[in-house]
Amino acid sequence: MKEDELFDRVRLMHHYMQTGTTASDPAGPVRQPVSSYTDPEQWEREKDLISARTPALICFSCDIPEAGDYRTHEDLGVPLFVLRGQDGRVRAFLNACSHRASRLLEGAGQVAGRVVCPYHAWAYDLAGGLVGIHREDTVGPIDRACYRLKELPCEEKYGFVYVCPDPEGRVSIDDHLGGLKNDFASWDLGQGECVKRGSFEVRSNWKLALDTFCEGYHFQPLHPMTIGNASVTNCSTYDRFGNDGEHHRLGFPAKTMEALIDRPESEWGDPMQRANFVYQIFPNIVLMVSAATYEFFQIYPGDRVNEHITRYSLYSRNPLASDQERASKEAHFDFIYGVVESDDYKTSAAVQKNFDAGRVDYTTFGRNEPALINLHRTLRRKTGLPPSKGPRVSGSAR
């Protein structure tokens, strides 16, 4: 985000704090049918949207900085890996040997110039070409050009590595992000360093997990001793981006901003020390950016409609300079992980139980929760479903 826009968002936060208001959607309150979280048909459409039709943010440039660095990924239902070549380019491949489809790589790491299949030792260069066949004289004639690894569409830009799991698909980060690309061009998230990673497997629909990142109305009630102590509750800026307004950015003021409400801008200091920005990159990515770190949440539907997986990674925006700095940021990871696990996702699982019991028909998004209203409308539109038709709330547009 450019400095002038950053200050503009902070000014708006100050206005909201002075007036006791927040970003809002005049259409709210809106009642959302609970079937959105329990209907297997809708869930299947959403899985298809995530796994096949939308480019996926797999990792960041700093995860694979050198030639031979790789990361595997299979949450999209397609085992794949991304690999930086000798030419510096990042490519994505199906994680399958062209000989007998054995899995080639596990986890993350570095290969020394070649990817060697553990099954029969066929070898590939860093651009996916077949360069070695174990005991080739006994195998018979092989046209190596026909045995390249299957490459998947991939692009690296703004520190992001995006992949489309469909070999016939395409990836354009600029097209996908729309106007949001300007923020990430200035954030420069490709120069950081991963601090720690973790996962959650929760008995709740994937959208219930995503919902918790889409509003600050719950900060004080749900997190009174943690997030509610650090961030102002029910106060945020809200901006939409993308060709269809599918992405959003929320700006949450820190409690330290309260002391600056009546002071001139010249005394505000670094605005990034006073606010946190949370991006939802459609459909299933949450990226939280602060002055020192960025936090990456990948939220995927699970094996059933009422299950999901979240992958959480914390990055330092600059390479870690000391063991003490690493320990401090690892403690931050543990803190956030604990809050999400014990508060947000515990609550989401309890909500899902109530939904699954079949006695609750609707959930409500207030006008002070504009990101939720837009997210669910967009998901229905993108999956080819008609707008939801919850009963009208008194005094609302619906």
C-alpha positions as CSV (number, residue, x, y, z in Angstrom):
1,M,0.0,0.0,0.0
2,K,1.4,3.4,-1.0
3,E,2.1,5.8,1.8
4,D,-0.6,8.3,0.9
5,E,-3.3,5.6,0.8
6,L,-1.9,4.2,4.1
7,F,-2.3,7.5,5.8
8,D,-5.8,7.9,4.3
9,R,-6.9,4.6,5.8
10,V,-5.4,5.6,9.2
11,R,-7.2,8.9,9.0
12,L,-10.5,7.0,8.4
13,M,-9.7,4.8,11.4
14,H,-9.3,7.9,13.5
15,H,-12.7,9.2,12.3
16,Y,-14.4,5.9,13.1
17,M,-12.9,5.9,16.6
18,Q,-13.9,9.5,17.2
19,T,-17.5,8.9,16.1
20,G,-17.9,5.4,17.4
21,T,-18.6,4.1,13.9
22,T,-17.1,1.6,11.5
23,A,-17.2,0.6,7.8
24,S,-20.7,-0.7,7.0
25,D,-22.9,-2.1,4.3
26,P,-26.3,-0.4,4.1
27,A,-27.9,-3.7,2.9
28,G,-27.4,-5.2,6.3
29,P,-28.5,-6.8,8.5
30,V,-28.7,-9.8,6.1
31,R,-29.9,-13.3,7.1
32,Q,-27.7,-16.0,5.6
33,P,-29.3,-19.5,5.3
34,V,-27.5,-22.1,7.4
35,S,-27.6,-24.4,4.3
36,S,-24.7,-22.4,3.1
37,Y,-22.6,-24.3,5.6
38,T,-24.3,-27.7,5.4
39,D,-25.4,-28.2,1.8
40,P,-23.2,-30.9,0.1
41,E,-24.0,-29.6,-3.4
42,Q,-22.9,-26.0,-2.6
43,W,-19.8,-27.4,-0.9
44,E,-18.9,-29.4,-4.0
45,R,-19.2,-26.3,-6.2
46,E,-17.0,-24.4,-3.8
47,K,-14.4,-27.2,-3.8
48,D,-14.4,-27.1,-7.6
49,L,-13.9,-23.3,-7.5
50,I,-10.9,-23.5,-5.2
51,S,-9.2,-26.6,-6.7
52,A,-9.8,-26.2,-10.4
53,R,-11.0,-22.8,-11.5
54,T,-9.1,-20.3,-9.5
55,P,-5.3,-19.7,-9.5
56,A,-3.9,-20.8,-6.1
57,L,-1.3,-18.9,-4.0
58,I,1.0,-21.8,-3.1
59,C,3.9,-20.0,-1.3
60,F,6.2,-17.0,-1.4
61,S,9.4,-16.3,-3.3
62,C,11.4,-16.4,-0.1
63,D,10.2,-20.0,0.4
64,I,12.2,-21.1,-2.7
65,P,15.0,-18.5,-3.1
66,E,17.7,-20.6,-4.7
67,A,18.0,-22.8,-7.8
68,G,16.9,-26.3,-6.8
69,D,14.6,-25.1,-3.9
70,Y,11.2,-26.7,-4.0
71,R,7.9,-27.0,-2.1
72,T,5.3,-29.7,-2.5
73,H,1.5,-29.0,-2.2
74,E,-1.5,-31.3,-2.4
75,D,-4.4,-29.4,-0.6
76,L,-5.9,-28.7,-4.0
77,G,-6.5,-32.4,-4.7
78,V,-3.6,-32.5,-7.2
79,P,-0.2,-33.5,-5.9
80,L,2.3,-30.9,-7.3
81,F,5.5,-29.1,-6.5
82,V,7.0,-25.8,-7.3
83,L,10.7,-25.7,-8.1
84,R,13.2,-22.8,-8.9
85,G,15.3,-23.6,-12.0
86,Q,18.9,-22.8,-12.8
87,D,17.5,-19.9,-14.9
88,G,15.9,-18.4,-11.7
89,R,12.4,-19.2,-13.0
90,V,9.8,-20.9,-10.8
91,R,7.9,-23.8,-12.4
92,A,5.2,-26.1,-11.2
93,F,4.9,-29.8,-12.0
94,L,2.7,-32.7,-11.2
95,N,4.4,-34.6,-8.5
96,A,4.5,-37.7,-10.6
97,C,7.3,-39.5,-12.4
98,S,6.6,-39.8,-16.1
99,H,7.8,-43.5,-16.0
100,R,5.4,-45.1,-13.4
101,A,3.8,-42.0,-11.8
102,S,5.7,-42.4,-8.5
103,R,5.8,-39.4,-6.2
104,L,9.0,-37.5,-6.8
105,L,9.4,-35.1,-3.8
106,E,8.3,-34.8,-0.3
107,G,7.8,-31.7,1.9
108,A,10.2,-28.9,1.0
109,G,14.0,-28.7,0.5
110,Q,16.6,-28.5,-2.2
111,V,17.7,-30.9,-5.0
112,A,21.2,-30.8,-6.3
113,G,20.6,-30.1,-10.0
114,R,18.3,-33.0,-10.7
115,V,15.0,-34.5,-9.4
116,V,15.5,-38.2,-9.1
117,C,12.6,-40.6,-8.7
118,P,13.0,-42.8,-5.6
119,Y,11.2,-45.7,-7.3
120,H,13.4,-46.4,-10.4
121,A,15.9,-43.5,-10.4
122,W,14.7,-41.7,-13.5
123,A,16.1,-38.2,-13.4
124,Y,14.8,-34.8,-14.5
125,D,16.5,-31.4,-14.8
126,L,15.2,-28.4,-13.0
127,A,13.1,-27.5,-16.1
128,G,11.3,-30.8,-16.1
129,G,13.2,-32.5,-18.9
130,L,14.1,-36.2,-18.6
131,V,17.9,-36.4,-18.4
132,G,18.6,-39.8,-16.9
133,I,17.2,-43.4,-17.2
134,H,18.5,-46.0,-14.8
135,R,19.9,-48.9,-16.8
136,E,18.6,-47.4,-20.0
137,D,20.1,-50.2,-22.1
138,T,17.7,-52.7,-20.5
139,V,14.6,-50.4,-20.8
140,G,14.6,-50.1,-24.6
141,P,14.1,-47.1,-26.9
142,I,12.7,-44.0,-25.1
143,D,12.0,-40.7,-26.7
144,R,12.9,-38.4,-23.8
145,A,11.0,-35.5,-25.3
146,C,7.8,-37.5,-24.7
147,Y,8.7,-38.0,-21.0
148,R,9.0,-34.5,-19.6
149,L,7.4,-33.9,-16.3
150,K,3.8,-32.6,-16.7
151,E,4.1,-28.8,-16.2
152,L,1.3,-26.7,-14.6
153,P,0.6,-23.0,-15.3
154,C,2.7,-21.0,-12.8
155,E,3.6,-17.4,-12.2
156,E,5.8,-15.5,-9.7
157,K,5.1,-11.8,-9.0
158,Y,5.1,-9.4,-6.0
159,G,6.7,-12.2,-4.0
160,F,3.8,-14.6,-4.7
161,V,4.0,-18.0,-6.4
162,Y,0.7,-18.9,-8.0
163,V,-0.2,-22.2,-9.6
164,C,-3.3,-23.5,-11.6
165,P,-3.7,-27.2,-11.0
166,D,-5.3,-27.6,-14.4
167,P,-2.6,-28.1,-17.1
168,E,-5.0,-26.4,-19.6
169,G,-5.6,-23.4,-17.3
170,R,-3.8,-20.1,-17.0
171,V,-2.4,-17.9,-14.3
172,S,-2.2,-14.1,-14.4
173,I,-1.6,-12.7,-11.0
174,D,-2.4,-9.2,-12.2
175,D,-5.7,-10.3,-13.6
176,H,-6.6,-12.2,-10.5
177,L,-5.7,-9.5,-8.0
178,G,-7.0,-6.5,-10.0
179,G,-6.4,-3.3,-8.1
180,L,-5.1,-5.2,-5.1
181,K,-1.9,-5.7,-7.0
182,N,-0.9,-2.2,-6.1
183,D,-0.8,-3.0,-2.4
184,F,1.4,-6.1,-2.9
185,A,3.7,-4.3,-5.4
186,S,4.5,-1.9,-2.5
187,W,4.5,-4.5,0.4
188,D,7.4,-6.5,-1.2
189,L,6.5,-9.7,0.6
190,G,9.0,-11.8,-1.4
191,Q,12.1,-10.7,0.7
192,G,11.0,-12.1,4.1
193,E,11.7,-15.3,5.9
194,C,9.4,-18.0,7.1
195,V,9.4,-18.3,10.9
196,K,7.1,-21.2,11.6
197,R,4.2,-23.3,10.2
198,G,1.3,-25.1,11.6
199,S,-2.0,-26.6,10.6
200,F,-5.6,-26.9,12.0
201,E,-8.0,-29.7,11.2
202,V,-11.4,-28.6,12.5
203,R,-15.0,-30.0,12.4
204,S,-16.4,-26.9,10.7
205,N,-17.3,-25.8,7.2
206,W,-14.4,-24.0,5.6
207,K,-16.4,-20.8,5.3
208,L,-16.9,-20.6,9.1
209,A,-13.1,-20.5,9.4
210,L,-12.9,-17.8,6.8
211,D,-15.7,-15.8,8.5
212,T,-13.7,-15.3,11.6
213,F,-11.1,-13.3,9.7
214,C,-13.7,-11.0,8.1
215,E,-14.8,-8.8,11.0
216,G,-13.5,-7.3,14.2
217,Y,-16.9,-7.2,15.9
218,H,-15.9,-10.2,18.0
219,F,-12.5,-9.0,19.2
220,Q,-13.5,-7.9,22.7
221,P,-16.2,-10.5,23.5
222,L,-14.3,-13.5,22.2
223,H,-10.7,-12.4,22.9
224,P,-10.9,-10.1,26.0
225,M,-7.4,-10.8,27.2
226,T,-5.6,-11.2,23.9
227,I,-6.7,-9.6,20.6
228,G,-9.3,-7.5,22.4
229,N,-6.6,-5.9,24.5
230,A,-4.5,-5.0,21.4
231,S,-7.0,-4.0,18.7
232,V,-10.1,-1.7,18.8
233,T,-13.3,-3.7,18.7
234,N,-15.9,-3.2,16.0
235,C,-13.9,-0.6,14.2
236,S,-12.3,-1.2,10.8
237,T,-11.9,0.2,7.3
238,Y,-13.1,-1.9,4.4
239,D,-12.1,-1.8,0.8
240,R,-13.0,-4.1,-2.1
241,F,-10.8,-5.0,-5.0
242,G,-10.7,-7.3,-8.0
243,N,-12.6,-7.4,-11.3
244,D,-15.8,-8.4,-9.5
245,G,-15.1,-6.9,-6.0
246,E,-14.2,-10.4,-4.8
247,H,-11.2,-9.5,-2.7
248,H,-11.2,-7.2,0.3
249,R,-8.9,-5.4,2.7
250,L,-9.8,-4.7,6.3
251,G,-7.8,-2.2,8.4
252,F,-7.9,-2.6,12.2
253,P,-6.7,0.2,14.5
254,A,-4.4,-0.8,17.4
255,K,-5.4,0.2,20.9
256,T,-2.4,2.5,20.9
257,M,-4.2,4.7,18.4
258,E,-6.7,5.7,21.1
259,A,-4.1,8.0,22.7
260,L,-3.6,9.8,19.3
261,I,-7.2,10.6,18.5
262,D,-6.9,14.3,19.4
263,R,-3.3,14.8,18.3
264,P,-2.1,16.2,15.0
265,E,-1.0,13.9,12.3
266,S,2.6,15.0,12.8
267,E,2.6,13.1,16.1
268,W,1.1,9.9,14.8
269,G,4.5,8.3,13.8
270,D,4.7,5.3,11.6
271,P,1.1,4.4,10.7
272,M,2.1,0.7,10.3
273,Q,2.8,0.7,14.1
274,R,-0.8,1.8,14.7
275,A,-2.8,-0.6,12.4
276,N,-3.0,-4.1,11.0
277,F,-4.3,-4.9,7.6
278,V,-6.1,-8.2,6.8
279,Y,-6.6,-9.2,3.2
280,Q,-9.0,-11.8,2.0
281,I,-7.7,-12.9,-1.5
282,F,-10.6,-14.7,-3.0
283,P,-11.6,-17.4,-2.5
284,N,-9.7,-19.0,0.4
285,I,-6.6,-17.0,1.4
286,V,-6.2,-14.7,4.4
287,L,-3.1,-12.5,4.6
288,M,-2.5,-10.4,7.6
289,V,0.2,-7.7,7.1
290,S,1.8,-5.6,10.0
291,A,5.0,-3.6,10.3
292,A,7.2,-6.6,11.1
293,T,5.4,-9.7,9.9
294,Y,2.9,-11.2,7.5
295,E,0.7,-14.1,8.4
296,F,-0.5,-16.5,5.7
297,F,-3.7,-18.6,6.2
298,Q,-4.7,-21.1,3.5
299,I,-8.2,-22.4,4.2
300,Y,-9.4,-25.5,2.4
301,P,-12.6,-27.6,2.4
302,G,-12.0,-31.0,4.1
303,D,-13.3,-34.4,3.2
304,R,-16.8,-33.6,4.3
305,V,-19.0,-30.5,4.2
306,N,-18.5,-29.9,7.9
307,E,-14.7,-30.2,8.0
308,H,-11.9,-28.0,6.9
309,I,-8.1,-27.6,7.0
310,T,-6.2,-24.4,7.7
311,R,-2.5,-24.0,6.9
312,Y,-0.9,-21.2,8.9
313,S,2.5,-19.7,8.2
314,L,4.2,-16.7,9.9
315,Y,6.8,-14.7,8.0
316,S,9.2,-12.0,9.1
317,R,9.1,-9.2,6.6
318,N,12.9,-9.0,6.8
319,P,15.4,-11.9,7.2
320,L,15.8,-12.8,10.9
321,A,18.9,-11.1,12.2
322,S,19.5,-13.1,15.4
323,D,18.4,-16.2,17.4
324,Q,16.7,-13.7,19.8
325,E,14.6,-12.2,17.0
326,R,13.6,-15.7,15.8
327,A,12.6,-16.7,19.3
328,S,10.5,-13.6,19.7
329,K,8.6,-14.2,16.4
330,E,8.2,-17.9,17.2
331,A,6.5,-16.8,20.4
332,H,4.2,-14.6,18.3
333,F,3.3,-17.6,16.1
334,D,2.5,-19.7,19.2
335,F,0.4,-16.9,20.6
336,I,-1.7,-16.4,17.4
337,Y,-2.0,-20.2,16.9
338,G,-3.3,-20.6,20.4
339,V,-5.8,-17.8,20.0
340,V,-7.2,-19.2,16.8
341,E,-7.3,-22.7,18.1
342,S,-8.8,-22.0,21.6
343,D,-11.1,-19.1,20.6
344,D,-11.9,-18.8,16.9
345,Y,-11.9,-22.4,15.8
346,K,-13.4,-23.8,19.0
347,T,-16.3,-21.4,18.5
348,S,-16.6,-22.3,14.8
349,A,-16.8,-26.0,15.6
350,A,-19.5,-25.3,18.2
351,V,-21.5,-23.2,15.7
352,Q,-21.2,-26.1,13.1
353,K,-22.6,-28.5,15.7
354,N,-25.6,-26.3,16.0
355,F,-26.0,-26.0,12.3
356,D,-25.7,-29.8,11.8
357,A,-28.4,-30.4,14.4
358,G,-30.9,-29.0,11.9
359,R,-32.7,-26.6,14.2
360,V,-31.1,-23.3,13.2
361,D,-32.3,-21.9,9.8
362,Y,-30.4,-18.6,9.5
363,T,-27.3,-16.8,10.7
364,T,-27.1,-13.0,10.5
365,F,-24.5,-10.6,9.1
366,G,-24.9,-7.1,10.5
367,R,-24.3,-3.9,8.5
368,N,-21.1,-3.6,10.5
369,E,-19.9,-6.8,8.9
370,P,-19.7,-5.7,5.2
371,A,-16.9,-8.2,4.3
372,L,-19.1,-11.1,5.3
373,I,-22.0,-9.8,3.3
374,N,-19.9,-9.4,0.2
375,L,-17.9,-12.6,0.6
376,H,-21.0,-14.9,0.7
377,R,-22.8,-13.1,-2.1
378,T,-19.6,-13.4,-4.2
379,L,-19.2,-17.1,-3.5
380,R,-22.7,-17.8,-4.6
381,R,-22.3,-15.7,-7.7
382,K,-18.9,-17.4,-8.6
383,T,-20.3,-20.9,-8.1
384,G,-23.4,-20.3,-10.2
385,L,-25.9,-20.2,-7.4
386,P,-28.7,-17.6,-7.2
387,P,-28.6,-15.0,-4.4
388,S,-29.6,-16.4,-1.0
389,K,-33.1,-15.4,0.1
390,G,-33.2,-15.1,3.9
391,P,-36.2,-13.5,5.4
392,R,-36.1,-9.7,5.5
393,V,-34.8,-8.2,8.7
394,S,-37.0,-5.3,10.0
395,G,-35.7,-2.0,8.7
396,S,-33.2,-3.6,6.3
397,A,-33.0,-3.7,2.6
398,R,-33.5,-7.5,2.7
